[in-house]
Amino acid sequence: MNINGFNITSYDLIDNIDKMIHTTNVLIYRALIDEYEERNNVDTLCNGHVHKIQEELDTLMEYFTGTEEYERCAELKKIKDSYDGVPQKIYKQ
């Protein structure tokens, strides 16, 4: 397949998609970790929606387990284990 003058194989496309998925998950992970370290909760990032927070943590832990990035998984688990499921005060920035 020729895209913008470059011959791109299906393998190249899949590889680039995998890289974009990984980058996106790392950025979400970093945002959650930064929010937790700054405010000791992740409510402001997820607008205080408990289900969304738990779902995002579960999704990221599953992804990072699959890519064998256990250190990131452990950090996310620490947040999940310390999070009581009750939205905390939402801070205005």
N, C-alpha and C positions, 0 to 999 in steps of 0.2 A: 504494500500500500504506500502511496506517495502522499505525504502531507507537507505542505510548504517547501517542496523541493527535497525533502528527506525521505529515504526509504525506511519505513517503519514496519516492523514485523508485529504480529500479534503478541509475541513474547515481550517485545519492547513496550507495547501498550499496557499489558498486564503488569509488567515490572514498574512502570511509571505510576499506575493506579495504586499498586501496593505501597510505593514510596509516599504517595500523597495521603493515603489512609494512615500510614505510620506517623507522618508529620502532623496530621490533624490530631491524632490521639495524643501525641507528645505535647502539643500546644494546649490541649484541654487539660491534660495531666498537670502541666506546669501552672496553668491558671488556677486549678483547684488547690495545688500545694501552696502557691503564693498566697491565695486568699486565706487558707487555713493558718498559715504561719503568721500572717498579718493580723487576722481578726479572731483566730481560734475557732472559726466555723466557716462554712461555705455557703451560708444563706444568701449573702449579698450577690454572689455570683449567679446563683440559680433562682433568684427572686423569692427565696424563702419557701419554695415548693418542695415539701418533704419527699414526695414520690419521685420527683425529677432528680433530686440529689441522690437518693438511694439507687435509682435506676442508672444514673451516670456512673456512680462508683462501681456498681456491679459490672456494667459494660466495659469499663476501662480495666478492671481487674481481670475479667475474662480475656480481653485482648492481650494484656501484658503477660498473662500466664501462657497464652498461646505462642507468644514471641519469646518466651523464656526470659523476660525482664522482671525477675522476682523482686528486685530491690524496689522498683516502682510499685509493684503489687503490694509489697509490705507497707509502703507509705500510705497507699490508698486504704488498705485494711485498717491501719492505725486511725485514719480519719473516720472510717465507717464505724469502728468499734467505739470511738469516743463520742460519736454523734448520737444523741438520744432520740432523734426523730422529731423533736419539737423545734419549730423554727425559732431562732433567736432573734433578738432585736435587729432589724435591718438598718444598717448604717447608711446615711446619705454621704455621698462623696462630693 
